[in-house]
Amino acid sequence: ASFSSDDQLIATGSNDSTVRLWNAQTGNELRTLKGHTSYVLSACFSPASTRLASGSYDETIRLWDLRRLRPGGLRRIRNHALTESSNELNRSR
């Protein structure tokens, strides 16, 4: 799970291939983001909390513009092996 910089949103990955956005104050689900084809293993907000990166077991990273959500996200990066030492998500911040 990842908290937005203003602590208003929580993003979680799921084994149903989705990313879910939650209201951190109420715990209510706000939106379900679809586009991955396998388990979503990670999620990370940009510093301004306007974008979200999600990483999946399908070997893709999807970038989501939270101001204008499009089906499947803003961009898909394929065949990227997510590791603890990966700087790919840090560069997208």
PyMOL CGO cylinders between C-alpha atoms (Angstrom):
from pymol import cmd
from pymol.cgo import CYLINDER

trace = [
    CYLINDER, 0.00, 0.00, 0.00, 1.07, 3.58, -0.63, 0.3, 1, 1, 1, 1, 1, 1,
    CYLINDER, 1.07, 3.58, -0.63, -0.15, 6.84, 0.92, 0.3, 1, 1, 1, 1, 1, 1,
    CYLINDER, -0.15, 6.84, 0.92, -0.44, 10.05, -1.08, 0.3, 1, 1, 1, 1, 1, 1,
    CYLINDER, -0.44, 10.05, -1.08, 1.76, 12.95, 0.06, 0.3, 1, 1, 1, 1, 1, 1,
    CYLINDER, 1.76, 12.95, 0.06, -1.25, 14.70, 1.63, 0.3, 1, 1, 1, 1, 1, 1,
    CYLINDER, -1.25, 14.70, 1.63, -2.35, 11.47, 3.38, 0.3, 1, 1, 1, 1, 1, 1,
    CYLINDER, -2.35, 11.47, 3.38, -5.78, 11.70, 1.71, 0.3, 1, 1, 1, 1, 1, 1,
    CYLINDER, -5.78, 11.70, 1.71, -5.47, 8.65, -0.57, 0.3, 1, 1, 1, 1, 1, 1,
    CYLINDER, -5.47, 8.65, -0.57, -4.23, 5.11, -0.25, 0.3, 1, 1, 1, 1, 1, 1,
    CYLINDER, -4.23, 5.11, -0.25, -3.37, 2.97, -3.28, 0.3, 1, 1, 1, 1, 1, 1,
    CYLINDER, -3.37, 2.97, -3.28, -3.34, -0.80, -2.99, 0.3, 1, 1, 1, 1, 1, 1,
    CYLINDER, -3.34, -0.80, -2.99, -2.48, -3.54, -5.45, 0.3, 1, 1, 1, 1, 1, 1,
    CYLINDER, -2.48, -3.54, -5.45, -4.61, -6.65, -5.68, 0.3, 1, 1, 1, 1, 1, 1,
    CYLINDER, -4.61, -6.65, -5.68, -4.46, -10.24, -6.84, 0.3, 1, 1, 1, 1, 1, 1,
    CYLINDER, -4.46, -10.24, -6.84, -7.39, -9.50, -9.19, 0.3, 1, 1, 1, 1, 1, 1,
    CYLINDER, -7.39, -9.50, -9.19, -5.05, -7.41, -11.43, 0.3, 1, 1, 1, 1, 1, 1,
    CYLINDER, -5.05, -7.41, -11.43, -6.42, -4.06, -10.23, 0.3, 1, 1, 1, 1, 1, 1,
    CYLINDER, -6.42, -4.06, -10.23, -5.18, -1.05, -8.31, 0.3, 1, 1, 1, 1, 1, 1,
    CYLINDER, -5.18, -1.05, -8.31, -7.65, 0.42, -5.85, 0.3, 1, 1, 1, 1, 1, 1,
    CYLINDER, -7.65, 0.42, -5.85, -7.76, 3.97, -4.56, 0.3, 1, 1, 1, 1, 1, 1,
    CYLINDER, -7.76, 3.97, -4.56, -9.16, 4.53, -1.08, 0.3, 1, 1, 1, 1, 1, 1,
    CYLINDER, -9.16, 4.53, -1.08, -10.14, 7.54, 0.98, 0.3, 1, 1, 1, 1, 1, 1,
    CYLINDER, -10.14, 7.54, 0.98, -7.65, 7.41, 3.86, 0.3, 1, 1, 1, 1, 1, 1,
    CYLINDER, -7.65, 7.41, 3.86, -10.03, 9.19, 6.24, 0.3, 1, 1, 1, 1, 1, 1,
    CYLINDER, -10.03, 9.19, 6.24, -13.16, 7.09, 5.68, 0.3, 1, 1, 1, 1, 1, 1,
    CYLINDER, -13.16, 7.09, 5.68, -11.74, 3.85, 4.30, 0.3, 1, 1, 1, 1, 1, 1,
    CYLINDER, -11.74, 3.85, 4.30, -14.18, 4.02, 1.38, 0.3, 1, 1, 1, 1, 1, 1,
    CYLINDER, -14.18, 4.02, 1.38, -13.07, 2.77, -2.02, 0.3, 1, 1, 1, 1, 1, 1,
    CYLINDER, -13.07, 2.77, -2.02, -12.97, 5.64, -4.52, 0.3, 1, 1, 1, 1, 1, 1,
    CYLINDER, -12.97, 5.64, -4.52, -11.90, 3.98, -7.75, 0.3, 1, 1, 1, 1, 1, 1,
    CYLINDER, -11.90, 3.98, -7.75, -10.66, 0.73, -9.25, 0.3, 1, 1, 1, 1, 1, 1,
    CYLINDER, -10.66, 0.73, -9.25, -7.93, 1.05, -11.91, 0.3, 1, 1, 1, 1, 1, 1,
    CYLINDER, -7.93, 1.05, -11.91, -7.85, -1.72, -14.52, 0.3, 1, 1, 1, 1, 1, 1,
    CYLINDER, -7.85, -1.72, -14.52, -5.15, -2.49, -17.03, 0.3, 1, 1, 1, 1, 1, 1,
    CYLINDER, -5.15, -2.49, -17.03, -2.74, -5.05, -15.59, 0.3, 1, 1, 1, 1, 1, 1,
    CYLINDER, -2.74, -5.05, -15.59, -3.17, -8.71, -16.53, 0.3, 1, 1, 1, 1, 1, 1,
    CYLINDER, -3.17, -8.71, -16.53, -1.75, -10.28, -13.36, 0.3, 1, 1, 1, 1, 1, 1,
    CYLINDER, -1.75, -10.28, -13.36, -1.24, -9.58, -9.66, 0.3, 1, 1, 1, 1, 1, 1,
    CYLINDER, -1.24, -9.58, -9.66, -0.41, -5.96, -8.81, 0.3, 1, 1, 1, 1, 1, 1,
    CYLINDER, -0.41, -5.96, -8.81, 2.58, -6.04, -6.50, 0.3, 1, 1, 1, 1, 1, 1,
    CYLINDER, 2.58, -6.04, -6.50, 3.33, -2.37, -5.87, 0.3, 1, 1, 1, 1, 1, 1,
    CYLINDER, 3.33, -2.37, -5.87, 1.99, 1.16, -6.10, 0.3, 1, 1, 1, 1, 1, 1,
    CYLINDER, 1.99, 1.16, -6.10, 3.73, 4.50, -5.61, 0.3, 1, 1, 1, 1, 1, 1,
    CYLINDER, 3.73, 4.50, -5.61, 2.39, 8.08, -5.75, 0.3, 1, 1, 1, 1, 1, 1,
    CYLINDER, 2.39, 8.08, -5.75, 4.33, 10.95, -7.30, 0.3, 1, 1, 1, 1, 1, 1,
    CYLINDER, 4.33, 10.95, -7.30, 5.32, 13.69, -4.81, 0.3, 1, 1, 1, 1, 1, 1,
    CYLINDER, 5.32, 13.69, -4.81, 2.35, 15.86, -5.88, 0.3, 1, 1, 1, 1, 1, 1,
    CYLINDER, 2.35, 15.86, -5.88, 0.03, 12.82, -5.78, 0.3, 1, 1, 1, 1, 1, 1,
    CYLINDER, 0.03, 12.82, -5.78, -1.17, 13.55, -9.32, 0.3, 1, 1, 1, 1, 1, 1,
    CYLINDER, -1.17, 13.55, -9.32, 0.31, 10.36, -10.78, 0.3, 1, 1, 1, 1, 1, 1,
    CYLINDER, 0.31, 10.36, -10.78, 0.56, 6.81, -9.62, 0.3, 1, 1, 1, 1, 1, 1,
    CYLINDER, 0.56, 6.81, -9.62, 2.91, 4.05, -10.77, 0.3, 1, 1, 1, 1, 1, 1,
    CYLINDER, 2.91, 4.05, -10.77, 1.84, 0.44, -10.34, 0.3, 1, 1, 1, 1, 1, 1,
    CYLINDER, 1.84, 0.44, -10.34, 3.95, -2.65, -10.88, 0.3, 1, 1, 1, 1, 1, 1,
    CYLINDER, 3.95, -2.65, -10.88, 2.59, -6.07, -11.68, 0.3, 1, 1, 1, 1, 1, 1,
    CYLINDER, 2.59, -6.07, -11.68, 3.58, -9.70, -11.95, 0.3, 1, 1, 1, 1, 1, 1,
    CYLINDER, 3.58, -9.70, -11.95, 2.70, -9.28, -15.66, 0.3, 1, 1, 1, 1, 1, 1,
    CYLINDER, 2.70, -9.28, -15.66, 6.14, -7.58, -15.93, 0.3, 1, 1, 1, 1, 1, 1,
    CYLINDER, 6.14, -7.58, -15.93, 4.70, -4.13, -16.62, 0.3, 1, 1, 1, 1, 1, 1,
    CYLINDER, 4.70, -4.13, -16.62, 4.64, -0.82, -14.85, 0.3, 1, 1, 1, 1, 1, 1,
    CYLINDER, 4.64, -0.82, -14.85, 1.64, 1.38, -15.54, 0.3, 1, 1, 1, 1, 1, 1,
    CYLINDER, 1.64, 1.38, -15.54, 1.63, 5.12, -14.98, 0.3, 1, 1, 1, 1, 1, 1,
    CYLINDER, 1.63, 5.12, -14.98, -1.73, 6.62, -14.09, 0.3, 1, 1, 1, 1, 1, 1,
    CYLINDER, -1.73, 6.62, -14.09, -2.62, 10.31, -14.30, 0.3, 1, 1, 1, 1, 1, 1,
    CYLINDER, -2.62, 10.31, -14.30, -5.03, 10.65, -11.38, 0.3, 1, 1, 1, 1, 1, 1,
    CYLINDER, -5.03, 10.65, -11.38, -6.45, 13.92, -12.73, 0.3, 1, 1, 1, 1, 1, 1,
    CYLINDER, -6.45, 13.92, -12.73, -7.57, 12.34, -16.04, 0.3, 1, 1, 1, 1, 1, 1,
    CYLINDER, -7.57, 12.34, -16.04, -7.89, 8.61, -15.64, 0.3, 1, 1, 1, 1, 1, 1,
    CYLINDER, -7.89, 8.61, -15.64, -7.87, 6.67, -18.87, 0.3, 1, 1, 1, 1, 1, 1,
    CYLINDER, -7.87, 6.67, -18.87, -8.56, 2.93, -19.17, 0.3, 1, 1, 1, 1, 1, 1,
    CYLINDER, -8.56, 2.93, -19.17, -5.26, 1.09, -18.90, 0.3, 1, 1, 1, 1, 1, 1,
    CYLINDER, -5.26, 1.09, -18.90, -3.39, 4.12, -17.58, 0.3, 1, 1, 1, 1, 1, 1,
    CYLINDER, -3.39, 4.12, -17.58, -1.28, 6.86, -19.07, 0.3, 1, 1, 1, 1, 1, 1,
    CYLINDER, -1.28, 6.86, -19.07, 1.67, 4.71, -20.09, 0.3, 1, 1, 1, 1, 1, 1,
    CYLINDER, 1.67, 4.71, -20.09, 2.74, 1.07, -19.94, 0.3, 1, 1, 1, 1, 1, 1,
    CYLINDER, 2.74, 1.07, -19.94, 6.36, -0.03, -19.54, 0.3, 1, 1, 1, 1, 1, 1,
    CYLINDER, 6.36, -0.03, -19.54, 6.81, -3.67, -20.56, 0.3, 1, 1, 1, 1, 1, 1,
    CYLINDER, 6.81, -3.67, -20.56, 9.17, -6.45, -19.55, 0.3, 1, 1, 1, 1, 1, 1,
    CYLINDER, 9.17, -6.45, -19.55, 10.51, -4.64, -16.54, 0.3, 1, 1, 1, 1, 1, 1,
    CYLINDER, 10.51, -4.64, -16.54, 11.57, -6.89, -13.70, 0.3, 1, 1, 1, 1, 1, 1,
    CYLINDER, 11.57, -6.89, -13.70, 10.67, -5.15, -10.46, 0.3, 1, 1, 1, 1, 1, 1,
    CYLINDER, 10.67, -5.15, -10.46, 13.37, -5.53, -7.85, 0.3, 1, 1, 1, 1, 1, 1,
    CYLINDER, 13.37, -5.53, -7.85, 14.28, -3.88, -4.57, 0.3, 1, 1, 1, 1, 1, 1,
    CYLINDER, 14.28, -3.88, -4.57, 17.17, -2.11, -6.30, 0.3, 1, 1, 1, 1, 1, 1,
    CYLINDER, 17.17, -2.11, -6.30, 15.10, -0.80, -9.21, 0.3, 1, 1, 1, 1, 1, 1,
    CYLINDER, 15.10, -0.80, -9.21, 15.24, 2.97, -9.65, 0.3, 1, 1, 1, 1, 1, 1,
    CYLINDER, 15.24, 2.97, -9.65, 12.57, 3.06, -12.38, 0.3, 1, 1, 1, 1, 1, 1,
    CYLINDER, 12.57, 3.06, -12.38, 9.78, 4.11, -9.99, 0.3, 1, 1, 1, 1, 1, 1,
    CYLINDER, 9.78, 4.11, -9.99, 12.00, 6.66, -8.27, 0.3, 1, 1, 1, 1, 1, 1,
    CYLINDER, 12.00, 6.66, -8.27, 12.78, 8.32, -11.62, 0.3, 1, 1, 1, 1, 1, 1,
    CYLINDER, 12.78, 8.32, -11.62, 9.04, 8.68, -12.40, 0.3, 1, 1, 1, 1, 1, 1,
    CYLINDER, 9.04, 8.68, -12.40, 8.46, 10.71, -9.25, 0.3, 1, 1, 1, 1, 1, 1,
]
cmd.load_cgo(trace, "trace")
